[in-house]
Amino acid sequence: MSRKIVALTGATGFVGRAVIRELLAQDYLIKALVRPGSAGKTIQHDNINWIEGTLENPKSETSLCTGVDMVIHMAGLVTARTKAEYYKVNADAVGTLVQAAARAKVKRFVYLSSLAAKQAELSDYAGSKRAGEGKMARSLGNMKGVVVRAPAVFGAEDKATAPFYALIKKGFLPAPGGRNWRGRTIGLVHVDDLAKFLTYACLDSTCDGRTVSVATRASLTWPEFADECAQALGAKVRVFPLPLSVLYPVAAINSVTKRVFGKGHLTLGKLNEFLYDDWSVAAENETQTLLQLALKQTILGD
């Protein structure tokens, strides 16, 4: 029986690296798209074929999808200058890649979306992820499709969230304040749990035709999150709610600097996402991983 080949986008990112480790452990063959000139800087393994190219480039997408059994599409923008940039990468590129996969007679297409897509009106990012889901659905043809709406992803190798967990290590958990801040809920998924889900359930027909989520902890309030971190560290962790009177002006300024200079993460759109009341997922989507152990590894960098 021939070994299955999985094509990846976003393979050099935080989640992508974990997915590669899982696929190699399961003895899959991998084709992965990487920016031109970057192939030599990536993980080198006999079972990985790096394809240099870009999304929305027909030749790159055709080369990536030709001869593969399944595609896991993880590439995307979490932050961008404009709405157009978000939609170009998070929506339009999904559509062209799905079309290329369909032409290549790929059997299954897995799209790593975001839980933010359930509230598309909150931000350009959320809207672009929902639009990407729609473009995938319209272009699948005879392929099986899976949409994975991931909650907040965490893990020791994530540079984006490292400053946040560094503060927790010092005993402070910053949280968006405002009315009912204590009652807001979030879902969390450790990167290894997400990688296992993407490479097991999403590739074995369990999730075909569905929009699914996975979580290490399906629902946590900010005070509960602080308590879990405290128990993980064996030290006190105090929630520090940031007042909206501070957050809104900062977000307004960042929205301008982001558009003009490409600097600043907490835009008004991102603040809308942070202030949404319920980013939990269904309890049945929770893994068996111990949250405190995963948090300890993340905070201490173990």
Backbone bond lengths (Angstrom), bond angles and torsions (degrees), N, CA, C in turn:
res aa  C-N    CA-C-N  psi(-1)  N-CA   C-N-CA  omega(-1)  CA-C   N-CA-C  phi
1 M - - - 1.464 - - 1.530 109.64 -
2 S 1.338 116.68 128.40 1.456 120.57 -176.87 1.523 110.92 -71.88
3 R 1.314 115.34 148.12 1.458 120.29 179.48 1.521 110.32 -75.40
4 K 1.319 116.19 142.39 1.464 120.91 -178.28 1.523 110.31 -77.88
5 I 1.329 113.80 146.06 1.457 121.38 179.85 1.525 108.97 -111.76
6 V 1.319 116.26 128.67 1.459 122.22 179.14 1.521 108.98 -114.83
7 A 1.326 116.85 129.49 1.460 122.08 175.89 1.525 108.87 -95.77
8 L 1.336 115.24 139.40 1.462 120.73 -177.58 1.520 111.26 -126.42
9 T 1.333 115.55 143.47 1.463 121.18 161.04 1.525 106.15 -116.60
10 G 1.326 116.24 156.51 1.461 119.24 -178.18 1.514 113.32 70.58
11 A 1.313 116.83 22.00 1.462 120.95 -173.39 1.517 113.30 -70.94
12 T 1.332 118.05 -20.06 1.464 120.15 -179.03 1.521 112.42 -92.08
13 G 1.341 117.37 -1.43 1.451 121.15 -179.69 1.520 112.63 -82.71
14 F 1.317 115.87 -177.65 1.459 123.39 -178.02 1.525 111.49 -57.73
15 V 1.329 117.06 -53.03 1.467 120.88 178.61 1.519 110.09 -71.17
16 G 1.316 117.00 -40.32 1.459 121.06 -177.13 1.513 113.74 -58.38
17 R 1.326 116.78 -40.31 1.467 119.53 179.45 1.530 111.11 -64.10
18 A 1.327 116.14 -38.35 1.468 119.85 177.72 1.525 110.87 -67.73
19 V 1.318 116.86 -37.44 1.466 121.03 178.02 1.528 110.60 -65.50
20 I 1.315 117.50 -41.30 1.468 120.58 176.94 1.519 110.31 -59.39
21 R 1.324 117.47 -45.08 1.476 120.01 179.45 1.521 110.88 -58.33
22 E 1.327 117.19 -42.74 1.463 120.96 -179.62 1.525 111.50 -66.17
23 L 1.321 116.98 -44.65 1.465 120.44 -178.72 1.524 111.21 -64.23
24 L 1.319 117.42 -40.84 1.459 120.38 177.98 1.520 111.06 -64.79
25 A 1.334 116.49 -39.25 1.466 120.36 178.50 1.517 111.44 -63.97
26 Q 1.347 116.29 -29.07 1.461 120.98 179.37 1.534 112.42 -91.94
27 D 1.325 117.35 4.84 1.464 124.04 175.42 1.526 113.55 67.91
28 Y 1.328 117.06 29.93 1.457 120.22 170.84 1.523 109.62 -76.68
29 L 1.311 116.62 156.24 1.453 122.80 165.57 1.525 107.45 -92.84
30 I 1.325 116.71 145.01 1.462 120.74 -172.34 1.523 110.51 -127.55
31 K 1.337 115.22 135.40 1.458 121.93 165.20 1.528 105.82 -116.04
32 A 1.313 118.33 128.66 1.455 120.51 -174.89 1.516 110.98 -133.33
33 L 1.317 115.88 134.63 1.461 121.68 179.43 1.528 109.52 -83.26
34 V 1.320 116.78 133.38 1.459 121.91 -179.70 1.527 108.19 -139.32
35 R 1.332 116.89 150.84 1.461 120.74 -179.75 1.532 111.33 -58.72
36 P 1.318 116.88 146.64 1.468 120.20 179.10 1.528 111.95 -53.37
37 G 1.327 115.92 132.83 1.450 121.60 179.07 1.514 114.68 85.86
38 S 1.341 117.47 1.68 1.468 120.69 -174.85 1.523 114.48 -107.46
39 A 1.315 117.98 -5.63 1.464 120.09 -174.01 1.524 112.41 -58.35
40 G 1.323 117.06 -38.28 1.453 120.14 -177.73 1.518 114.02 -72.89
41 K 1.326 117.18 -11.70 1.462 121.60 -178.40 1.524 112.39 -96.17
42 T 1.307 117.40 3.60 1.460 121.78 -173.54 1.527 111.14 -102.10
43 I 1.327 115.43 -179.71 1.466 121.41 174.93 1.526 108.77 -60.72
44 Q 1.313 116.98 128.49 1.464 121.12 179.21 1.529 109.48 -105.88
45 H 1.328 115.28 125.00 1.467 121.14 -178.82 1.521 107.92 -155.49
46 D 1.317 116.32 146.24 1.466 120.26 -178.58 1.525 112.54 -60.56
47 N 1.341 117.21 -24.73 1.466 120.77 -176.87 1.526 112.97 -92.47
48 I 1.334 117.41 5.28 1.470 120.62 179.37 1.521 110.04 -114.80
49 N 1.316 116.02 128.78 1.463 123.12 174.39 1.529 107.15 -113.67
50 W 1.338 116.06 107.72 1.464 120.87 -179.63 1.520 110.00 -82.64
51 I 1.327 116.04 127.02 1.459 122.62 178.54 1.517 107.96 -107.54
52 E 1.323 117.54 115.06 1.455 120.50 179.83 1.525 109.73 -81.39
53 G 1.335 115.30 128.04 1.460 119.82 -179.01 1.514 110.67 171.02
54 T 1.328 115.87 -168.57 1.453 121.47 -177.85 1.522 110.59 -136.98
55 L 1.322 115.25 154.59 1.457 120.10 173.88 1.521 109.44 -65.10
56 E 1.323 115.79 151.23 1.461 124.71 -178.27 1.528 112.73 70.11
57 N 1.334 116.87 5.14 1.456 120.64 170.60 1.527 106.62 -95.64
58 P 1.335 118.25 111.48 1.463 120.66 -174.77 1.522 114.17 -53.54
59 K 1.337 117.58 -39.84 1.462 119.93 179.94 1.526 111.22 -65.51
60 S 1.339 116.41 -42.48 1.467 120.59 179.56 1.522 110.83 -62.96
61 E 1.325 116.44 -46.53 1.463 120.72 -177.36 1.524 111.37 -66.53
62 T 1.333 116.61 -39.72 1.463 120.19 177.78 1.519 110.85 -64.71
63 S 1.334 116.27 -43.80 1.467 120.78 179.21 1.523 110.52 -62.04
64 L 1.327 117.35 -41.66 1.459 121.30 -179.39 1.520 111.81 -64.35
65 C 1.323 117.31 -42.69 1.464 121.42 -171.48 1.523 114.40 -86.53
66 T 1.309 117.92 -19.81 1.465 120.68 -176.76 1.525 111.65 -64.41
67 G 1.319 116.01 125.33 1.455 121.69 174.78 1.515 115.51 80.71
68 V 1.336 118.40 8.99 1.459 119.66 -179.05 1.528 110.29 -102.39
69 D 1.330 114.69 158.52 1.461 120.47 179.60 1.526 112.48 -89.92
70 M 1.349 115.80 -37.51 1.455 120.82 -174.99 1.518 110.12 -144.44
71 V 1.324 115.58 155.06 1.461 122.12 176.84 1.524 108.64 -123.30
72 I 1.342 116.21 134.56 1.459 121.28 168.90 1.525 106.54 -116.10
73 H 1.323 116.06 112.82 1.464 121.60 -176.33 1.528 109.26 -99.50
74 M 1.344 116.33 109.79 1.467 121.51 -176.85 1.521 112.94 -116.83
75 A 1.316 118.54 -12.54 1.460 121.31 -177.06 1.524 110.31 -68.19
76 G 1.318 116.16 142.61 1.456 120.65 179.00 1.509 111.19 178.19
77 L 1.331 115.59 169.48 1.452 121.80 177.90 1.520 110.03 -103.17
78 V 1.334 116.54 128.09 1.461 121.62 173.26 1.519 109.66 -91.36
79 T 1.316 116.22 -27.94 1.453 121.66 177.80 1.526 108.78 -139.14
80 A 1.324 116.65 144.47 1.467 121.30 -178.73 1.523 109.21 -154.71
81 R 1.322 115.64 163.28 1.473 120.26 -179.24 1.521 111.70 -71.65
82 T 1.325 116.29 -41.95 1.457 120.06 -171.07 1.530 111.41 -134.08
83 K 1.312 114.41 164.48 1.460 120.76 175.22 1.526 110.25 -60.83
84 A 1.320 116.53 -39.31 1.465 120.53 -179.13 1.525 111.29 -61.01
85 E 1.343 117.08 -39.27 1.465 120.22 178.77 1.519 110.96 -64.90
86 Y 1.331 116.76 -44.04 1.459 120.38 177.13 1.533 111.04 -56.11
87 Y 1.336 116.08 -49.50 1.457 119.96 -174.02 1.528 112.15 -71.97
88 K 1.327 117.39 -30.58 1.462 119.62 178.19 1.522 110.96 -62.09
89 V 1.343 116.43 -44.29 1.465 120.65 -175.93 1.523 112.24 -88.56
90 N 1.330 117.32 -45.45 1.466 120.95 -172.42 1.525 113.86 -85.08
91 A 1.322 117.66 -11.00 1.468 120.07 179.36 1.523 111.14 -125.65
92 D 1.342 117.28 -62.39 1.467 119.75 -174.88 1.524 111.84 -60.59
93 A 1.339 117.28 -42.24 1.461 120.27 -178.59 1.524 111.95 -66.69
94 V 1.320 116.58 -29.38 1.475 119.55 175.09 1.521 109.48 -64.33
95 G 1.329 115.77 -45.58 1.459 119.37 -179.24 1.512 113.13 -60.95
96 T 1.330 117.83 -45.07 1.467 119.70 -178.26 1.524 111.58 -68.75
97 L 1.335 116.61 -35.42 1.467 118.97 179.61 1.530 110.90 -69.63
98 V 1.317 117.34 -40.78 1.470 120.27 177.34 1.525 109.99 -61.92
99 Q 1.321 117.39 -41.18 1.458 120.86 178.22 1.518 111.45 -62.81
100 A 1.335 116.44 -41.35 1.468 119.61 177.64 1.519 110.81 -64.04
101 A 1.338 116.53 -40.27 1.466 120.72 178.20 1.519 111.12 -64.70
102 A 1.314 116.99 -40.35 1.468 120.82 179.17 1.529 110.62 -64.37
103 R 1.326 117.26 -41.90 1.469 120.49 178.73 1.525 110.77 -64.19
104 A 1.328 116.55 -33.23 1.468 121.07 -179.66 1.526 112.42 -83.17
105 K 1.334 116.10 1.94 1.471 122.78 178.36 1.541 112.12 61.91
106 V 1.324 115.03 38.19 1.462 120.73 172.11 1.532 108.36 -65.60
107 K 1.316 116.40 144.66 1.468 119.58 -175.12 1.530 113.70 -85.71
108 R 1.332 117.62 -32.74 1.471 119.66 -174.55 1.532 109.53 -145.13
109 F 1.344 115.10 138.42 1.461 122.17 179.36 1.525 108.48 -123.93
110 V 1.342 116.43 120.35 1.466 122.28 179.76 1.523 108.11 -110.63
111 Y 1.322 116.36 124.27 1.456 121.72 -177.90 1.521 109.86 -112.73
112 L 1.330 116.72 117.95 1.462 121.29 176.02 1.524 108.46 -82.57
113 S 1.317 115.08 102.19 1.456 121.91 178.31 1.526 108.74 -97.05
114 S 1.295 117.55 -150.05 1.463 122.36 -178.85 1.525 109.11 -144.16
115 L 1.323 115.23 149.63 1.464 119.30 175.53 1.519 111.03 -60.42
116 A 1.334 116.66 -23.02 1.464 120.51 178.15 1.526 111.60 -59.29
117 A 1.337 117.62 -24.41 1.463 121.15 -177.83 1.522 112.61 -63.75
118 K 1.332 117.85 -19.77 1.473 119.11 179.58 1.525 111.51 -70.89
119 Q 1.348 117.10 -18.04 1.464 121.98 177.40 1.531 108.36 -126.58
120 A 1.327 114.75 70.64 1.464 121.34 -171.31 1.527 113.28 -62.79
121 E 1.328 117.30 -22.48 1.459 120.87 -176.09 1.533 113.28 -78.31
122 L 1.318 117.85 -10.32 1.455 120.33 -173.55 1.526 113.68 -71.93
123 S 1.320 117.55 -34.80 1.467 120.37 -174.30 1.518 109.98 -159.38
124 D 1.325 115.48 164.80 1.465 120.20 175.20 1.523 110.63 -63.45
125 Y 1.331 116.67 -36.04 1.466 119.70 177.46 1.522 110.64 -61.89
126 A 1.325 116.84 -51.38 1.465 120.67 -179.57 1.520 111.05 -59.64
127 G 1.331 116.51 -43.06 1.466 119.90 179.23 1.506 112.33 -63.51
128 S 1.342 116.89 -38.61 1.465 119.86 -178.98 1.524 111.28 -68.38
129 K 1.335 117.45 -36.11 1.470 119.85 178.70 1.529 110.24 -68.49
130 R 1.323 117.88 -39.90 1.471 120.09 175.76 1.528 110.17 -63.91
131 A 1.325 116.81 -41.29 1.467 119.94 179.12 1.525 110.57 -63.46
132 G 1.329 117.31 -37.28 1.463 120.64 176.86 1.515 111.56 -62.63
133 E 1.323 117.20 -39.82 1.461 120.91 176.58 1.529 110.45 -60.62
134 G 1.336 115.54 -41.55 1.453 119.18 179.96 1.514 112.87 -66.21
135 K 1.325 117.08 -42.31 1.466 120.27 178.84 1.522 110.76 -64.62
136 M 1.327 117.18 -36.03 1.460 119.67 176.69 1.526 110.33 -62.98
137 A 1.330 116.54 -48.25 1.465 121.04 -177.06 1.531 111.69 -59.54
138 R 1.333 116.53 -37.46 1.463 120.42 -177.25 1.521 113.56 -77.68
139 S 1.344 117.46 -14.63 1.470 120.14 -173.21 1.522 114.43 -113.78
140 L 1.330 117.90 3.92 1.464 120.73 -172.84 1.521 113.87 -65.92
141 G 1.312 117.53 -34.88 1.463 118.99 -175.33 1.515 110.77 62.17
142 N 1.331 116.54 -125.32 1.468 120.82 -179.57 1.528 113.70 -89.71
143 M 1.310 117.40 0.43 1.460 119.87 179.05 1.518 111.85 -73.41
144 K 1.332 115.18 152.66 1.453 121.12 167.72 1.525 107.73 -81.64
145 G 1.318 116.85 143.31 1.454 120.18 -178.03 1.518 112.41 -129.21
146 V 1.329 115.77 144.53 1.461 122.38 176.70 1.527 108.34 -135.62
147 V 1.332 116.97 129.15 1.456 122.64 173.22 1.518 108.17 -108.59
148 V 1.324 116.58 126.11 1.463 121.67 179.43 1.525 108.54 -111.47
149 R 1.329 116.12 110.48 1.459 121.30 176.47 1.527 108.40 -91.72
150 A 1.315 115.68 97.86 1.464 120.65 -176.06 1.524 110.50 -82.85
151 P 1.338 117.48 136.83 1.464 120.06 169.43 1.523 109.50 -76.29
152 A 1.320 117.92 -164.91 1.463 121.08 -179.05 1.527 110.23 -60.64
153 V 1.338 116.41 125.71 1.460 122.37 -177.88 1.532 108.48 -97.05
154 F 1.335 116.01 137.52 1.460 119.09 178.49 1.523 110.46 -136.65
155 G 1.327 115.85 160.58 1.453 121.97 -179.95 1.517 109.94 167.30
156 A 1.315 116.17 161.63 1.466 121.48 -171.51 1.525 113.71 -65.71
157 E 1.323 119.02 -25.10 1.463 121.13 -173.83 1.526 113.43 -93.89
158 D 1.330 117.84 4.50 1.461 120.36 -176.12 1.523 110.65 -84.42
159 K 1.315 117.01 108.26 1.463 121.28 -178.62 1.528 111.70 -68.89
160 A 1.340 116.84 -30.09 1.458 120.08 -176.73 1.524 112.45 -65.31
161 T 1.340 117.25 -38.96 1.463 120.27 -177.57 1.527 112.81 -99.10
162 A 1.323 117.82 0.82 1.470 121.10 -178.44 1.530 113.00 -56.13
163 P 1.358 119.82 -42.65 1.468 118.96 178.68 1.524 113.06 -62.36
164 F 1.335 117.03 -35.74 1.464 121.87 178.70 1.525 110.27 -63.25
165 Y 1.326 117.20 -47.51 1.464 120.53 -178.94 1.528 111.59 -73.53
166 A 1.328 117.79 -23.41 1.464 120.60 174.42 1.526 110.48 -66.06
167 L 1.340 116.65 -37.06 1.465 120.52 176.45 1.527 110.89 -67.75
168 I 1.334 116.08 -39.83 1.462 119.60 177.83 1.529 110.22 -61.27
169 K 1.317 116.32 -39.97 1.468 120.82 178.10 1.521 110.99 -58.64
170 K 1.336 116.41 -30.54 1.464 121.51 178.94 1.527 112.71 -86.17
171 G 1.363 115.98 -2.79 1.460 119.25 176.24 1.507 115.63 102.71
172 F 1.344 117.17 7.93 1.463 120.41 -178.61 1.528 110.45 -123.18
173 L 1.319 116.76 128.42 1.454 121.21 175.59 1.523 107.67 -113.63
174 P 1.332 118.43 103.64 1.471 119.96 179.02 1.527 110.90 -73.48
175 A 1.333 116.22 135.94 1.456 121.34 -179.42 1.524 109.37 -138.53
176 P 1.321 118.44 148.41 1.462 119.77 175.95 1.523 109.96 -65.35
177 G 1.316 116.93 128.41 1.462 120.92 -178.27 1.517 111.98 -85.39
178 G 1.309 115.26 -148.37 1.458 119.41 -178.34 1.515 111.97 94.85
179 R 1.299 114.44 -178.65 1.455 121.96 -176.74 1.527 111.44 -60.74
180 N 1.328 115.98 132.50 1.461 123.07 176.16 1.531 113.18 61.39
181 W 1.324 117.92 30.22 1.462 119.01 -178.02 1.522 111.27 -63.24
182 R 1.337 116.99 -31.53 1.467 120.17 -179.93 1.527 112.61 -67.11
183 G 1.325 116.77 -24.11 1.456 120.05 -176.50 1.516 115.00 -93.11
184 R 1.339 117.27 -7.09 1.465 119.24 179.26 1.528 110.02 -67.20
185 T 1.335 115.70 140.96 1.459 119.82 -178.44 1.530 110.65 -118.06
186 I 1.321 114.23 148.33 1.460 121.52 176.75 1.524 109.20 -132.54
187 G 1.317 116.44 156.12 1.455 122.59 169.34 1.514 108.55 -109.18
188 L 1.319 116.71 147.91 1.465 121.67 -179.80 1.520 109.66 -129.03
189 V 1.324 116.32 141.05 1.463 119.61 173.52 1.520 108.92 -133.45
190 H 1.336 116.03 127.13 1.460 120.23 175.35 1.521 108.43 -71.42
191 V 1.322 116.30 144.62 1.462 121.44 -174.41 1.527 111.76 -56.86
192 D 1.336 118.21 -35.50 1.467 120.12 -179.86 1.525 111.23 -69.22
193 D 1.332 117.28 -37.02 1.466 120.37 175.81 1.524 110.81 -63.78
194 L 1.330 116.11 -42.49 1.467 119.95 179.31 1.525 110.35 -65.09
195 A 1.330 117.33 -42.57 1.466 120.77 179.87 1.524 111.29 -63.08
196 K 1.312 117.58 -41.92 1.471 120.75 177.73 1.522 110.91 -63.20
197 F 1.333 116.30 -41.22 1.467 120.20 179.83 1.526 110.80 -63.82
198 L 1.329 116.51 -43.93 1.465 120.66 -179.19 1.519 112.50 -65.09
199 T 1.327 117.35 -29.89 1.464 120.58 -173.78 1.525 114.08 -103.10
200 Y 1.307 117.17 -7.12 1.468 119.94 175.21 1.527 110.30 -112.14
201 A 1.311 117.51 -79.84 1.465 121.02 -174.70 1.524 112.84 -59.39
202 C 1.327 116.94 -36.91 1.460 119.27 -176.53 1.525 113.42 -77.10
203 L 1.327 116.99 -16.18 1.465 119.96 -179.44 1.525 113.77 -105.84
204 D 1.336 117.70 -6.89 1.469 118.86 -174.40 1.527 113.94 -107.68
205 S 1.322 117.49 15.48 1.477 125.54 177.61 1.521 113.49 85.40
206 T 1.343 118.68 -5.66 1.463 121.16 -179.95 1.525 112.12 -58.41
207 C 1.328 116.54 -36.45 1.466 120.89 -172.82 1.527 113.65 -108.39
208 D 1.308 118.23 6.79 1.460 120.95 -175.67 1.529 112.09 -53.53
209 G 1.336 115.42 132.86 1.453 120.90 176.36 1.513 114.70 77.77
210 R 1.336 117.54 10.65 1.458 120.36 -174.43 1.531 112.10 -121.14
211 T 1.325 114.53 159.54 1.465 122.42 166.96 1.518 106.23 -105.94
212 V 1.329 117.15 117.92 1.467 121.55 -168.43 1.527 110.67 -129.91
213 S 1.331 114.76 163.84 1.467 121.53 175.10 1.521 108.59 -136.15
214 V 1.327 115.01 163.79 1.456 121.38 175.58 1.527 106.74 -143.53
215 A 1.329 117.14 146.95 1.464 119.99 -177.88 1.522 110.63 -148.41
216 T 1.324 115.25 142.89 1.458 120.15 169.62 1.524 108.98 -74.83
217 R 1.324 116.56 -37.53 1.463 122.53 168.64 1.522 107.29 -136.04
218 A 1.310 116.16 121.49 1.462 121.42 -171.70 1.525 113.12 -71.76
219 S 1.330 117.53 -31.58 1.457 119.67 -175.71 1.523 110.62 -153.03
220 L 1.332 115.76 129.25 1.464 122.96 178.46 1.517 108.97 -145.69
221 T 1.319 117.50 137.66 1.462 119.72 166.50 1.532 107.91 -84.71
222 W 1.324 117.09 168.00 1.458 119.74 178.66 1.528 112.46 -62.56
223 P 1.350 119.39 -43.13 1.466 118.27 175.07 1.534 112.88 -61.35
224 E 1.329 117.14 -37.37 1.470 120.10 177.93 1.528 110.79 -67.23
225 F 1.319 116.49 -37.21 1.462 120.89 177.30 1.539 109.78 -62.16
226 A 1.330 116.38 -44.78 1.464 120.32 178.57 1.523 111.04 -61.33
227 D 1.324 116.94 -40.05 1.465 120.77 179.67 1.524 111.08 -65.19
228 E 1.339 117.32 -40.89 1.465 120.74 178.09 1.527 110.54 -63.68
229 C 1.336 116.76 -41.01 1.468 120.54 178.26 1.527 110.51 -64.75
230 A 1.332 116.23 -41.03 1.463 120.54 -179.93 1.519 111.21 -62.30
231 Q 1.335 116.28 -43.60 1.456 119.45 179.30 1.524 111.27 -68.15
232 A 1.321 116.32 -34.26 1.468 120.02 178.05 1.524 111.16 -64.87
233 L 1.335 116.78 -37.99 1.454 121.57 -176.03 1.520 113.35 -91.89
234 G 1.348 116.21 -17.51 1.455 119.07 -173.83 1.514 111.41 67.75
235 A 1.337 116.26 32.10 1.463 122.03 -178.79 1.528 108.66 -149.12
236 K 1.308 116.60 160.28 1.452 120.89 -178.12 1.525 111.31 -71.45
237 V 1.331 116.34 134.86 1.457 122.28 173.56 1.523 107.60 -127.45
238 R 1.308 116.78 122.14 1.463 121.69 -175.70 1.528 110.17 -108.24
239 V 1.334 116.10 133.46 1.460 120.01 175.52 1.530 108.78 -72.88
240 F 1.318 115.18 134.43 1.458 121.01 177.74 1.529 107.89 -118.44
241 P 1.371 117.76 93.65 1.470 119.60 -179.13 1.525 111.24 -71.07
242 L 1.303 116.78 125.84 1.459 122.15 -179.51 1.527 109.25 -86.87
243 P 1.318 118.18 123.36 1.468 120.84 -175.38 1.525 112.59 -65.55
244 L 1.326 115.80 144.16 1.461 120.20 179.93 1.521 111.66 -65.40
245 S 1.324 116.61 -25.88 1.465 120.30 178.07 1.524 111.55 -63.61
246 V 1.323 115.94 -21.64 1.470 121.40 175.36 1.526 110.71 -95.14
247 L 1.339 116.15 -43.09 1.460 120.50 -174.14 1.528 113.10 -64.31
248 Y 1.344 117.50 -42.95 1.465 119.42 -176.31 1.528 112.92 -64.99
249 P 1.350 119.79 -45.96 1.467 118.23 176.42 1.532 112.96 -61.77
250 V 1.332 116.74 -40.58 1.464 120.11 178.10 1.528 110.37 -61.82
251 A 1.332 116.18 -44.76 1.461 120.38 -179.47 1.526 111.56 -64.88
252 A 1.336 116.47 -37.48 1.462 120.03 179.01 1.531 110.48 -64.70
253 I 1.322 116.43 -43.51 1.469 120.45 178.15 1.524 110.51 -64.95
254 N 1.341 116.17 -44.54 1.465 119.92 179.39 1.520 112.46 -62.15
255 S 1.322 116.77 -33.39 1.464 120.18 179.13 1.531 110.68 -62.49
256 V 1.337 115.97 -37.02 1.470 120.74 178.25 1.523 110.72 -73.75
257 T 1.344 116.43 -49.11 1.471 119.29 -177.93 1.524 111.36 -64.98
258 K 1.344 116.89 -32.05 1.470 120.25 177.84 1.520 110.42 -64.59
259 R 1.321 115.58 -44.80 1.463 119.61 -177.62 1.530 111.64 -69.07
260 V 1.321 116.39 -39.24 1.470 120.22 -174.55 1.525 112.22 -84.91
261 F 1.338 116.18 -46.08 1.469 120.28 -172.76 1.532 113.83 -112.49
262 G 1.335 117.59 -9.40 1.463 120.08 -176.73 1.511 112.96 77.89
263 K 1.341 118.12 16.74 1.459 122.93 -177.66 1.528 110.74 -112.25
264 G 1.346 116.05 141.96 1.456 120.57 176.09 1.508 111.81 106.96
265 H 1.336 116.91 126.97 1.463 120.58 -177.55 1.533 112.82 -100.50
266 L 1.340 116.10 -41.28 1.469 119.58 -175.52 1.526 110.15 -80.70
267 T 1.324 116.51 80.28 1.456 122.24 175.59 1.523 109.15 -85.51
268 L 1.322 116.74 175.64 1.462 120.40 178.33 1.528 110.90 -62.58
269 G 1.317 116.13 -35.58 1.460 119.00 177.45 1.520 111.89 -64.11
270 K 1.340 116.29 -45.54 1.469 120.36 178.60 1.524 110.65 -64.02
271 L 1.333 117.32 -37.49 1.458 119.98 178.34 1.525 110.55 -64.31
272 N 1.325 117.42 -39.44 1.471 120.19 175.21 1.521 111.27 -57.16
273 E 1.323 116.01 -40.49 1.466 119.83 178.33 1.529 110.63 -65.14
274 F 1.323 117.03 -45.11 1.464 120.77 -178.99 1.525 112.35 -62.49
275 L 1.333 117.01 -31.79 1.455 121.00 -175.38 1.524 113.25 -88.67
276 Y 1.317 117.58 -3.65 1.466 119.89 178.67 1.535 109.40 -66.25
277 D 1.322 116.47 141.54 1.468 121.57 -169.42 1.526 115.33 -72.66
278 D 1.336 118.26 -29.73 1.466 118.42 -168.46 1.524 112.29 -141.15
279 W 1.337 115.77 96.13 1.458 121.26 173.74 1.536 110.38 -106.49
280 S 1.323 116.94 27.81 1.461 120.17 176.99 1.520 110.05 -80.33
281 V 1.322 116.25 165.48 1.458 121.82 173.88 1.532 108.32 -122.81
282 A 1.307 116.20 169.91 1.470 120.51 -177.55 1.527 110.77 -63.23
283 A 1.331 115.36 140.67 1.468 121.06 -175.68 1.521 112.67 -59.06
284 E 1.341 117.66 -31.49 1.465 119.67 -177.98 1.533 112.62 -69.44
285 N 1.330 117.23 -10.05 1.464 120.79 178.60 1.522 112.85 -90.34
286 E 1.328 117.02 4.87 1.459 121.72 -176.97 1.525 110.90 -80.31
287 T 1.333 116.04 139.53 1.468 121.56 177.94 1.530 109.74 -84.88
288 Q 1.328 115.53 179.77 1.462 121.22 178.73 1.533 112.06 -93.64
289 T 1.330 117.63 2.04 1.457 120.95 -178.88 1.525 110.87 -65.53
290 L 1.321 117.61 137.31 1.457 121.72 177.80 1.525 109.15 -75.21
291 L 1.319 116.41 118.50 1.456 120.57 -176.35 1.521 111.77 -60.73
292 Q 1.316 117.83 -43.27 1.466 120.00 -177.21 1.522 111.83 -62.23
293 L 1.317 117.64 -38.37 1.459 120.59 177.34 1.526 110.58 -65.28
294 A 1.336 116.07 -44.01 1.468 120.29 179.59 1.519 111.06 -64.58
295 L 1.338 117.33 -38.96 1.452 120.75 178.01 1.531 111.17 -67.15
296 K 1.321 116.83 -40.19 1.465 120.23 179.19 1.522 110.33 -61.32
297 Q 1.321 116.86 -44.17 1.467 120.81 178.66 1.519 111.23 -62.44
298 T 1.333 116.02 -38.44 1.459 120.63 -178.77 1.520 111.74 -70.89
299 I 1.320 116.39 -47.31 1.474 120.86 -175.58 1.534 111.31 -69.32
300 L 1.316 116.79 -39.78 1.464 120.49 -177.38 1.518 112.95 -90.39
301 G 1.332 116.57 -9.90 1.453 120.53 179.35 1.510 113.35 74.57
302 D 1.335 117.23 26.40 1.471 120.91 -179.40 1.520 111.85 -74.36
